[in-house]
Amino acid sequence: MAISSKTYPRAVLALLAAGFLAFMALNNQLFGRLRIDLTENRMYTVSQGTREIIAGIGEPVDLYLFFSDRATRDIAPLRTHAQRVRELLGEYALLADGRIRLHVIDPAPFSEDEDRAAQFGLQAVPLGNGSDQVYFGLAGSNAWGEQQVIPFFQPEREEFLEYELSKMLAALVTAKKPVIGVISGLQISGGFDMMSGQPTPAWIVMEQLQQGFEVRNIALTADAIDADVTTLMVVHPAALPRPLAYAIDQFVLGGGKAIVYVDPYCESARTSANPLEQGPGETSSGLPELFRAWGVEFAQDKVVGDPGTALQISTAPDQPPVAHIGFLGLGPDHAATTDVVTADLESINLGMAGALKPADGAGTRFEPLLQTSERAGLLDAMQVQLASDPAKLLAGFTPAGGALTLAARISGPANSAFDGPQVEGREHRAEAADINVIVVADADLLADRFWVQVQDFFGQRVASAWADNAAFAHNAIENLAGNPALIGIRSRGRFTRPFELVQQIRLGADARYRESAELLQQRLDETERQLAELQRNQQQSNQLVLSAEEEQTLARFQDEKLRIRKQLRDVRHQLDRDIERLGTLLKVLNIVVLPLLLTLALGLWHRWRSRRRLAAGQAD
């Protein structure tokens, strides 16, 4: 039967549509597991740590994603993030091969699904118009009836999405959380402020630690470590009682892991000391007996100063930030790249840290984890404490002649720090073939103000990290506790790509600005001294008016002040001009030059192909 000219195009279109559907079905069947991630940082590729956690799933896990799809149809950013969450959870379910059962639920108002979301503890967030509320959270349950919840996915925390999902999944997979024993005179787990009469919340680093571990506080009056504790976290052990020091010694020699935060000058101790266990003002801490046994030297009265990593801090609300060599901002170049704890960290902030080094004749291995720049040196802790002007710390400052170690891993054979049992009836361990301890010469790095911004989000504290301090602390705990899978996932958190050239321009201009500002301040101080001298002379001579010489001095000062202020404005304007010039150059390159070059290249390629075809035709 012949096909008419009218029906032929329709038949072709139908065959093309059928062929396309058949191709898509065959593609999904054969290549449904194939993924290609072309992003620079592999943002959409599930990390190896996540694969290890999924591989460890024994009994099936149910995940319930609650998302108010209909209520958010006009909120594009939230819907985009929801699509990202669904895609990533789909990858998890695909890798789990049936051991993760994913349920996507749209909880309509006053429905059973909404009641179920509330039972899980998910939080409904109002849209702002006073009517609709949005659910966008995840609940999970395992075969033992345990539950884990992410109350609400915030789009601005997308960079931490895989870590949050994998951490939740790891908690569901693990039958029993490892027990972390915490010894500290600071109120890091929450407490009570005697000055304000109000309770104080736990530090964010501890809140996050409690999500993956069973955190057990150990009183300073204790003389033993519970048998089920796998890892110790000792924070600012000021005036540690001898029985507890002995308990730590025996715990480490018995195979227990420990991370110890000591400090030559702990600012947090002034506001967060536990008055029931430790008197206020204990700003210096150390474990001298244990450190000697572990082969570590640490001076409790010396603070590290480092112009190479000094942070800019504000000393007064109306003053510009100035460099303080006692507050350090470490980058990737200052962290050990071969240790899993620090390999992928980008920034860590420390305040008034101390220095560590291996003791003479030590039998243990001393492996630096965090170090300063080559310009660092040591300052007297009391000098730093009393210094009101950070610039004065540079007076007489002498570099040590090399990088100083701020954190180190200690391993290998060690002896007990004690000759015999310090508690009656206890078995004494005299030595160990291999200990595993991490020592950090700063306790303030755990404090919230050094690494995180905390905001209230409908009654919940939401933490937005701007440094990797908590990542370092958690990496260390997870590594010591034998659960390193989450370390690689957390290190994928940042995908920011700063304009390094813009930062260099800004830093250079700021340095010139600060130099001019310091010069102006010096001249102002000198002028104020001269004016005070003139006033004293005027009072002594009972003059009612200034002399011609004094009037000339004042006029000269006014002219000088105006001239220097003009210089400061010129420096600031030059900074803006340099950045604007760079932005204009980038726009021209991306909008005009690169498209023209690409068009020219395509034109030349097309011309070359045409000539080849023409030459081939003439040859035939």
C-alpha positions as CSV (number, residue, x, y, z in Angstrom):
1,M,0.0,0.0,0.0
2,A,1.4,3.3,-1.1
3,I,1.8,6.1,1.4
4,S,0.4,9.5,0.4
5,S,2.5,12.6,0.4
6,K,0.4,14.0,3.2
7,T,0.7,11.0,5.6
8,Y,4.4,10.4,4.9
9,P,5.7,13.3,7.2
10,R,3.3,12.2,10.0
11,A,4.6,8.6,9.7
12,V,8.2,9.8,9.9
13,L,7.5,11.9,12.9
14,A,5.7,9.0,14.6
15,L,8.6,6.7,13.9
16,L,11.1,9.3,15.2
17,A,9.1,9.7,18.4
18,A,8.8,5.9,18.9
19,G,12.5,5.6,18.2
20,F,13.4,8.3,20.7
21,L,11.3,6.7,23.4
22,A,12.8,3.3,22.7
23,F,16.3,4.8,22.8
24,M,15.6,6.5,26.2
25,A,14.2,3.3,27.7
26,L,17.2,1.3,26.4
27,N,19.6,4.0,27.7
28,N,18.0,4.0,31.2
29,Q,18.1,0.2,31.2
30,L,21.7,-0.2,30.0
31,F,23.4,3.0,31.3
32,G,21.2,4.0,34.2
33,R,24.2,3.7,36.6
34,L,26.6,5.6,34.4
35,R,27.4,9.1,35.7
36,I,29.8,11.7,34.3
37,D,30.7,14.7,36.5
38,L,32.5,17.5,34.6
39,T,32.7,20.0,37.5
40,E,36.2,21.0,38.6
41,N,35.7,19.9,42.3
42,R,33.6,16.8,41.5
43,M,30.6,18.3,43.3
44,Y,28.2,15.8,42.0
45,T,30.3,12.7,42.5
46,V,29.7,10.6,45.6
47,S,32.9,10.5,47.6
48,Q,34.8,7.4,48.6
49,G,33.9,7.9,52.3
50,T,30.2,7.8,51.4
51,R,30.7,4.7,49.4
52,E,32.4,3.0,52.4
53,I,29.5,4.0,54.7
54,I,26.9,2.6,52.1
55,A,28.9,-0.6,51.7
56,G,28.7,-1.1,55.5
57,I,24.9,-1.2,55.5
58,G,23.7,-4.5,56.7
59,E,19.9,-4.2,57.4
60,P,17.9,-1.9,55.1
61,V,17.5,1.7,56.1
62,D,14.5,3.8,55.3
63,L,14.9,7.5,54.4
64,Y,11.9,9.8,54.3
65,L,12.4,13.1,52.4
66,F,9.6,15.5,53.3
67,F,9.3,18.4,50.8
68,S,6.3,20.7,50.4
69,D,6.3,20.6,46.6
70,R,3.0,22.4,46.0
71,A,3.6,25.1,48.6
72,T,7.0,26.0,47.1
73,R,6.1,26.2,43.4
74,D,6.9,29.9,43.3
75,I,10.2,29.6,45.3
76,A,12.8,28.7,42.7
77,P,15.9,28.7,44.9
78,L,14.3,26.2,47.4
79,R,13.1,24.0,44.6
80,T,16.5,24.0,42.9
81,H,18.1,22.9,46.2
82,A,15.4,20.3,46.7
83,Q,16.2,18.8,43.3
84,R,19.9,18.6,44.3
85,V,18.9,16.8,47.6
86,R,16.7,14.3,45.7
87,E,19.4,13.6,43.1
88,L,22.0,13.0,45.8
89,L,19.7,10.7,47.8
90,G,18.9,8.9,44.6
91,E,22.6,8.3,44.1
92,Y,22.8,6.9,47.6
93,A,19.9,4.5,46.9
94,L,21.4,3.5,43.6
95,L,24.7,2.6,45.2
96,A,23.0,0.8,48.1
97,D,21.3,-1.6,45.7
98,G,18.0,-1.9,47.7
99,R,19.5,-1.4,51.2
100,I,18.4,2.2,51.2
101,R,14.6,2.7,50.7
102,L,13.9,6.3,49.7
103,H,10.5,7.8,50.2
104,V,9.7,11.3,48.9
105,I,6.6,12.8,50.6
106,D,4.8,16.0,50.0
107,P,3.0,16.7,53.3
108,A,-0.2,18.5,52.5
109,P,-1.6,20.7,55.3
110,F,-3.7,18.7,57.9
111,S,-2.8,15.4,56.3
112,E,-1.4,12.2,57.8
113,D,1.9,12.9,56.1
114,E,2.1,16.2,57.9
115,D,1.4,14.4,61.2
116,R,4.1,11.9,60.4
117,A,6.6,14.7,59.7
118,A,5.8,16.2,63.0
119,Q,6.3,12.9,64.8
120,F,9.7,12.6,63.3
121,G,10.5,16.1,64.7
122,L,10.8,17.9,61.4
123,Q,10.3,21.6,61.4
124,A,7.8,23.5,59.3
125,V,9.0,26.9,58.3
126,P,6.5,29.7,57.3
127,L,7.0,31.3,53.9
128,G,6.5,34.8,55.3
129,N,2.9,35.4,54.2
130,G,1.4,34.0,57.4
131,S,-0.3,31.1,55.7
132,D,1.6,28.3,54.1
133,Q,4.3,26.4,55.9
134,V,7.1,24.5,54.2
135,Y,8.6,21.1,55.1
136,F,12.0,20.4,53.7
137,G,13.7,17.8,55.9
138,L,14.9,14.2,56.1
139,A,14.1,11.5,58.6
140,G,15.7,8.1,58.7
141,S,15.1,4.9,60.6
142,N,17.0,1.6,60.8
143,A,16.0,-2.0,61.6
144,W,16.6,-1.4,65.4
145,G,14.0,1.4,65.5
146,E,16.5,4.2,65.9
147,Q,15.9,7.5,64.1
148,Q,18.0,10.3,62.8
149,V,16.6,13.7,61.6
150,I,17.8,16.7,59.5
151,P,15.1,19.2,60.5
152,F,15.5,21.5,57.5
153,F,17.8,21.7,54.5
154,Q,19.1,25.3,54.1
155,P,20.2,26.2,50.5
156,E,23.2,28.3,51.8
157,R,24.7,25.1,53.3
158,E,24.6,23.1,50.1
159,E,28.4,22.7,50.2
160,F,28.0,20.5,53.3
161,L,25.1,18.5,51.9
162,E,26.9,15.2,51.3
163,Y,28.6,15.4,54.7
164,E,25.3,15.9,56.5
165,L,23.6,13.1,54.6
166,S,26.5,10.7,55.1
167,K,26.9,11.5,58.8
168,M,23.2,10.8,59.3
169,L,23.5,7.5,57.4
170,A,26.6,6.5,59.4
171,A,24.7,7.1,62.6
172,L,21.9,4.8,61.4
173,V,24.3,2.1,60.2
174,T,26.4,2.0,63.4
175,A,24.8,-0.2,66.0
176,K,26.5,1.6,68.9
177,K,28.2,5.0,68.8
178,P,31.8,5.1,70.0
179,V,32.1,6.7,73.5
180,I,34.2,9.8,73.7
181,G,35.4,10.9,77.2
182,V,35.7,14.6,77.7
183,I,37.9,16.1,80.4
184,S,37.9,19.9,80.7
185,G,37.8,22.7,83.2
186,L,36.0,24.8,80.6
187,Q,32.3,24.7,80.1
188,I,32.5,23.4,76.6
189,S,29.5,21.2,77.0
190,G,27.3,24.0,78.4
191,G,27.1,25.4,81.9
192,F,26.1,28.4,83.9
193,D,27.4,32.0,83.8
194,M,27.8,33.3,87.3
195,M,28.0,36.9,86.2
196,S,24.8,37.0,84.2
197,G,22.9,34.3,86.1
198,Q,22.0,32.5,82.8
199,P,22.8,29.1,81.5
200,T,25.3,28.9,78.7
201,P,24.9,26.6,75.6
202,A,27.5,24.0,74.6
203,W,30.1,25.0,72.2
204,I,29.1,24.3,68.6
205,V,32.0,21.8,68.2
206,M,30.6,19.8,71.0
207,E,27.0,19.9,69.7
208,Q,28.3,18.6,66.4
209,L,30.4,15.9,68.1
210,Q,27.4,14.6,70.0
211,Q,25.6,13.8,66.7
212,G,28.1,11.1,65.8
213,F,29.4,9.9,69.2
214,E,28.3,9.3,72.7
215,V,30.0,12.1,74.5
216,R,30.6,11.5,78.2
217,N,31.9,14.2,80.5
218,I,34.5,13.0,83.0
219,A,34.8,15.1,86.2
220,L,38.2,16.4,87.3
221,T,37.7,14.6,90.5
222,A,37.6,11.2,88.8
223,D,40.5,8.7,89.2
224,A,39.6,6.3,86.4
225,I,38.4,6.2,82.8
226,D,35.4,4.0,82.0
227,A,36.2,0.8,80.2
228,D,33.9,1.5,77.2
229,V,35.6,4.9,76.5
230,T,37.5,4.5,73.2
231,T,38.9,8.0,72.9
232,L,39.7,10.9,75.3
233,M,39.4,14.5,74.5
234,V,41.3,16.6,77.1
235,V,40.7,20.4,76.8
236,H,42.7,22.9,78.8
237,P,43.7,20.7,81.7
238,A,44.7,23.5,84.1
239,A,45.7,22.3,87.6
240,L,44.7,18.7,86.7
241,P,44.6,16.5,89.8
242,R,47.3,13.8,90.0
243,P,44.8,10.8,90.2
244,L,43.2,11.9,86.9
245,A,46.6,12.5,85.3
246,Y,47.5,9.0,86.2
247,A,44.2,7.7,84.8
248,I,45.0,9.4,81.5
249,D,48.5,7.9,81.5
250,Q,47.2,4.4,82.1
251,F,44.4,4.8,79.5
252,V,46.9,5.8,76.8
253,L,49.3,3.0,77.7
254,G,46.4,0.5,77.6
255,G,45.7,1.3,74.0
256,G,43.3,4.2,74.3
257,K,43.5,7.1,71.9
258,A,43.6,10.7,73.1
259,I,43.7,14.3,71.8
260,V,44.9,16.9,74.2
261,Y,44.4,20.6,73.9
262,V,46.8,22.6,76.1
263,D,47.3,26.4,76.1
264,P,49.9,28.9,77.4
265,Y,47.2,31.6,77.5
266,C,43.6,30.4,77.1
267,E,41.3,33.4,76.7
268,S,38.2,31.2,77.0
269,A,39.2,30.4,80.5
270,R,38.4,33.9,81.6
271,T,34.7,33.5,80.7
272,S,34.1,29.7,80.4
273,A,36.0,28.2,83.4
274,N,34.0,25.8,85.5
275,P,33.9,27.4,89.0
276,L,32.8,24.1,90.5
277,E,35.9,22.3,89.4
278,Q,38.5,24.9,88.5
279,G,39.1,28.3,89.8
280,P,38.8,31.3,87.5
281,G,42.0,32.8,86.0
282,E,43.6,29.4,85.2
283,T,44.7,30.6,81.8
284,S,47.7,28.3,81.4
285,S,47.5,24.6,81.1
286,G,49.7,21.6,80.3
287,L,50.5,18.0,81.2
288,P,54.2,18.2,82.0
289,E,54.6,14.7,83.5
290,L,52.7,13.0,80.7
291,F,54.4,15.1,78.0
292,R,57.8,14.1,79.3
293,A,56.8,10.4,79.1
294,W,55.4,10.9,75.6
295,G,58.5,12.7,74.4
296,V,57.0,16.2,74.0
297,E,58.3,19.6,75.1
298,F,55.8,22.4,75.7
299,A,56.5,25.7,77.4
300,Q,53.4,26.9,79.3
301,D,54.7,30.5,79.6
302,K,55.5,31.1,75.9
303,V,53.0,32.2,73.2
304,V,53.7,31.9,69.5
305,G,53.9,35.1,67.5
306,D,53.9,34.9,63.7
307,P,53.8,38.0,61.4
308,G,53.5,35.6,58.5
309,T,50.1,34.3,59.5
310,A,48.8,37.2,61.8
311,L,45.1,37.8,61.7
312,Q,43.5,41.2,61.4
313,I,41.5,42.0,64.5
314,S,39.6,45.0,65.7
315,T,40.8,46.5,69.0
316,A,38.1,49.1,69.2
317,P,34.7,49.6,67.4
318,D,35.9,52.9,65.8
319,Q,39.3,51.7,64.8
320,P,40.3,49.8,61.6
321,P,41.5,46.2,62.0
322,V,45.2,45.7,62.8
323,A,47.5,42.7,62.5
324,H,48.0,40.8,65.8
325,I,50.9,38.3,65.7
326,G,49.3,36.3,68.5
327,F,46.2,35.4,66.5
328,L,47.1,33.1,63.7
329,G,45.3,32.2,60.5
330,L,46.7,29.1,59.0
331,G,46.2,28.0,55.4
332,P,46.8,24.8,53.5
333,D,50.6,25.5,53.4
334,H,50.7,25.2,57.2
335,A,49.0,21.8,57.5
336,A,50.5,18.4,57.0
337,T,49.3,17.1,53.6
338,T,50.2,13.5,54.4
339,D,48.0,13.1,57.5
340,V,44.3,12.4,57.0
341,V,43.4,14.7,59.8
342,T,44.8,17.8,58.1
343,A,45.3,16.9,54.5
344,D,42.4,18.8,53.0
345,L,41.9,21.6,55.5
346,E,41.8,25.2,54.1
347,S,41.9,27.5,57.1
348,I,42.3,27.2,60.9
349,N,42.4,30.1,63.3
350,L,44.2,30.0,66.6
351,G,44.6,32.5,69.5
352,M,47.7,32.8,71.8
353,A,48.9,29.3,70.9
354,G,52.0,27.6,72.2
355,A,54.8,25.6,70.5
356,L,55.5,21.9,70.6
357,K,58.7,20.1,69.8
358,P,60.2,16.6,70.4
359,A,62.0,16.1,73.7
360,D,65.7,15.2,73.6
361,G,66.2,11.5,73.5
362,A,62.5,10.8,73.0
363,G,61.6,7.3,71.8
364,T,58.3,8.3,70.3
365,R,57.6,9.6,66.8
366,F,56.8,13.3,66.6
367,E,54.8,14.2,63.4
368,P,53.8,17.9,63.0
369,L,50.2,18.5,61.9
370,L,50.0,22.3,62.1
371,Q,52.9,24.7,61.8
372,T,53.6,28.4,61.6
373,S,55.4,30.3,58.9
374,E,59.2,30.6,58.9
375,R,58.9,34.0,60.5
376,A,57.4,32.8,63.8
377,G,58.9,33.3,67.3
378,L,58.1,33.0,70.9
379,L,56.7,35.7,73.2
380,D,56.3,35.8,77.0
381,A,52.7,34.9,77.8
382,M,52.4,37.7,80.4
383,Q,53.7,40.2,77.9
384,V,50.9,39.2,75.4
385,Q,48.3,39.3,78.1
386,L,49.1,42.8,79.2
387,A,49.7,44.3,75.7
388,S,46.9,46.7,74.8
389,D,48.4,47.7,71.5
390,P,49.1,44.7,69.2
391,A,51.7,46.8,67.3
392,K,53.9,46.9,70.4
393,L,54.3,43.1,70.3
394,L,56.6,43.6,67.3
395,A,59.0,45.7,69.4
396,G,61.9,43.4,70.2
397,F,60.3,40.4,68.5
398,T,62.8,37.9,67.3
399,P,62.0,35.0,64.9
400,A,62.9,31.5,66.1
401,G,64.7,30.7,62.8
402,G,62.1,28.3,61.4
403,A,58.5,27.1,61.6
404,L,57.1,26.2,65.0
405,T,54.8,23.2,65.6
406,L,51.3,24.0,66.9
407,A,49.9,20.5,66.7
408,A,51.5,17.1,66.4
409,R,50.7,13.4,66.4
410,I,52.7,11.3,68.9
411,S,53.1,7.6,68.4
412,G,55.5,4.7,69.2
413,P,56.8,3.1,72.4
414,A,56.4,5.0,75.7
415,N,56.8,4.5,79.4
416,S,54.5,5.5,82.2
417,A,55.0,8.9,83.7
418,F,54.6,7.4,87.1
419,D,56.8,5.0,89.1
420,G,53.9,2.9,90.3
421,P,50.1,2.9,90.9
422,Q,48.8,6.2,92.2
423,V,45.4,4.7,93.2
424,E,45.3,1.9,95.6
425,G,44.3,-1.5,94.2
426,R,44.9,-0.6,90.6
427,E,47.0,-2.6,88.2
428,H,49.9,-0.5,86.9
429,R,51.0,-0.5,83.2
430,A,54.7,0.5,83.0
431,E,55.0,0.8,79.3
432,A,53.3,0.4,75.9
433,A,54.7,-0.7,72.5
434,D,52.7,1.9,70.6
435,I,50.7,4.9,71.8
436,N,48.5,7.2,69.6
437,V,48.1,10.7,70.9
438,I,47.5,14.1,69.2
439,V,48.6,17.2,71.1
440,V,47.4,20.7,70.2
441,A,49.0,23.7,71.7
442,D,45.8,25.8,71.7
443,A,42.4,25.3,73.3
444,D,40.8,28.5,72.0
445,L,40.6,27.1,68.5
446,L,37.5,25.1,69.7
447,A,35.7,28.3,70.8
448,D,32.8,29.5,68.6
449,R,34.2,32.9,68.0
450,F,37.3,31.6,66.2
451,W,35.5,29.7,63.4
452,V,31.7,29.9,63.3
453,Q,28.8,32.3,63.1
454,V,25.8,31.2,65.1
455,Q,22.3,32.4,64.2
456,D,18.8,31.6,65.5
457,F,16.6,29.9,62.9
458,F,13.0,29.6,64.2
459,G,14.2,28.5,67.7
460,Q,17.2,26.4,66.5
461,R,20.8,27.4,66.5
462,V,22.3,27.3,63.0
463,A,26.0,27.3,62.7
464,S,27.8,28.7,59.5
465,A,31.5,27.9,59.6
466,W,34.0,30.3,58.2
467,A,37.1,28.3,59.2
468,D,38.0,24.6,59.5
469,N,38.6,24.5,63.3
470,A,35.7,22.1,63.9
471,A,36.7,20.0,60.9
472,F,40.1,19.6,62.4
473,A,38.7,18.6,65.8
474,H,36.2,16.1,64.3
475,N,38.8,14.7,61.9
476,A,41.1,14.0,64.8
477,I,38.3,12.3,66.8
478,E,37.1,10.2,63.9
479,N,40.6,9.2,63.0
480,L,41.4,8.2,66.6
481,A,38.1,6.5,67.1
482,G,38.5,4.4,64.0
483,N,35.9,6.0,61.8
484,P,37.8,7.9,59.1
485,A,35.1,7.6,56.4
486,L,33.6,10.9,57.2
487,I,36.9,12.8,57.1
488,G,37.1,12.8,53.3
489,I,33.5,13.9,52.9
490,R,33.8,16.8,55.3
491,S,36.9,18.1,53.5
492,R,34.8,18.4,50.3
493,G,32.7,21.0,52.0
494,R,34.1,24.1,50.4
495,F,33.8,24.9,46.7
496,T,34.5,28.6,46.8
497,R,37.0,29.9,44.3
498,P,38.1,33.3,45.4
499,F,39.5,36.0,43.1
500,E,43.1,35.6,44.2
501,L,44.4,38.5,42.2
502,V,41.7,40.8,43.6
503,Q,42.6,39.7,47.1
504,Q,46.3,40.5,46.4
505,I,45.4,44.0,45.1
506,R,43.2,44.6,48.2
507,L,45.8,43.3,50.6
508,G,48.5,45.5,49.0
509,A,46.4,48.6,49.2
510,D,45.3,47.8,52.7
511,A,49.0,47.5,53.7
512,R,49.7,50.9,52.2
513,Y,46.6,52.3,53.9
514,R,47.7,51.0,57.3
515,E,51.2,52.3,56.8
516,S,49.8,55.8,56.1
517,A,47.4,55.5,59.0
518,E,50.2,54.6,61.4
519,L,52.2,57.6,60.1
520,L,49.2,59.9,60.6
521,Q,48.7,58.6,64.1
522,Q,52.3,59.2,65.0
523,R,52.1,62.8,63.7
524,L,48.8,63.3,65.6
525,D,50.4,62.0,68.8
526,E,53.4,64.3,68.3
527,T,51.2,67.3,67.6
528,E,49.0,66.6,70.7
529,R,52.2,66.6,72.7
530,Q,53.2,69.9,71.2
531,L,49.8,71.4,71.8
532,A,49.9,70.2,75.4
533,E,53.3,71.8,75.8
534,L,51.9,75.1,74.3
535,Q,49.0,75.1,76.7
536,R,51.2,74.5,79.7
537,N,53.4,77.4,78.6
538,Q,50.3,79.6,78.0
539,Q,49.0,78.8,81.5
540,Q,52.3,79.5,83.1
541,S,52.7,82.9,81.4
542,N,49.0,83.8,81.7
543,Q,48.7,84.4,77.9
544,L,45.1,84.9,76.5
545,V,46.1,84.5,72.9
546,L,48.6,82.4,71.0
547,S,51.8,83.9,69.7
548,A,52.5,84.1,66.0
549,E,54.9,81.1,66.2
550,E,52.2,79.0,67.9
551,E,49.6,80.0,65.4
552,Q,52.0,79.0,62.6
553,T,52.6,75.6,64.3
554,L,48.8,75.0,64.5
555,A,48.3,76.0,60.8
556,R,51.2,73.8,59.8
557,F,49.6,70.8,61.6
558,Q,46.2,71.5,59.9
559,D,47.8,71.6,56.5
560,E,49.8,68.4,57.2
561,K,46.7,66.6,58.4
562,L,44.7,67.6,55.4
563,R,47.5,66.5,53.1
564,I,47.8,63.0,54.7
565,R,44.1,62.5,54.7
566,K,44.1,63.3,51.0
567,Q,46.8,60.6,50.6
568,L,44.7,58.1,52.4
569,R,41.7,58.9,50.2
570,D,44.0,58.5,47.1
571,V,45.2,55.1,48.3
572,R,41.6,53.9,48.9
573,H,40.5,55.3,45.5
574,Q,43.5,53.6,43.8
575,L,42.4,50.3,45.4
576,D,38.9,50.7,43.9
577,R,40.3,51.8,40.5
578,D,42.6,48.7,40.4
579,I,39.8,46.4,41.1
580,E,37.4,48.1,38.7
581,R,40.1,48.0,36.0
582,L,40.6,44.3,36.6
583,G,36.8,43.7,36.4
584,T,36.5,45.7,33.2
585,L,39.4,43.7,31.7
586,L,37.7,40.4,32.7
587,K,34.4,41.5,31.1
588,V,36.1,42.5,27.9
589,L,37.9,39.2,27.7
590,N,34.8,37.1,28.4
591,I,32.3,39.2,26.4
592,V,34.3,40.4,23.4
593,V,37.8,38.8,23.0
594,L,37.1,35.2,23.7
595,P,33.9,35.0,21.6
596,L,35.8,36.7,18.8
597,L,38.7,34.3,19.1
598,L,36.3,31.3,19.1
599,T,34.4,32.7,16.1
600,L,37.7,33.3,14.2
601,A,38.9,29.7,15.1
602,L,35.6,28.2,13.8
603,G,35.8,30.3,10.7
604,L,39.3,29.2,9.9
605,W,38.4,25.6,10.6
606,H,35.4,25.9,8.3
607,R,37.5,27.5,5.6
608,W,40.1,24.7,5.9
609,R,37.4,22.0,5.7
610,S,36.0,23.7,2.6
611,R,39.3,23.9,0.9
612,R,39.9,20.2,1.6
613,R,36.6,19.2,0.1
614,L,37.3,21.4,-2.9
615,A,40.7,19.9,-3.4
616,A,39.3,16.4,-3.0
617,G,36.6,17.2,-5.6
618,Q,39.1,18.6,-8.1
619,A,41.3,15.5,-7.6
620,D,38.3,13.2,-8.5
